[in-house]
Amino acid sequence: MLARAPRGAMLPSSRPGPPLKRFVLICVGGAAGTGARYLVASGMLRWLGPAFPFGTLSVNVTGSFLLGVIMELGLSYGAISPDLRVILATGVMGGFTTYSSFNYETVGYVQRGSWALGIGYLAATVCGCLAAGILGLVAARWIAGA
């Protein structure tokens, strides 16, 4: 069982690494996240077709869950070092999730007069990502044994 760390506490061994090294690792993580987003989105397109942006929805909901796990384990339990947390959260998850695509697709529905699809996509994304984020926190607490 992992002990819960006080909010904002930094463990003695958790001082941030050299800024340039962190920057490069965040960039590498971003590239990995972007590649993963491409694979998931293109896979969903092949599997479910182009009628609805299931790929973007999938990466945003999955990313919300994973970010919840990463942040809860890192900040609340100290189970992920600050360096790894910033690489995973800012780099990998930043490259994986995509608000700009979500916005573009939603605006496209509205411009084409497909208000029901646009509102449905908006609701599915907001509710799905919120629920996934909460489940991520719960999963992290379960992983930590709390």
ABEGO torsion letter per residue (X at the ends): XBBBBBBGBBBAAABBBBAAAAAAAAAAAAAAAAAAAAAAAAAAAAAAEAABBAAAAAAAAAAAAAAAAAAAAAAAAGABBAAAAAAAAAAAAAAABBAAAAAAAAAAAAAAGBAAAAAAAAAAAAAAAAAAAAAAAAAAAAAAGX
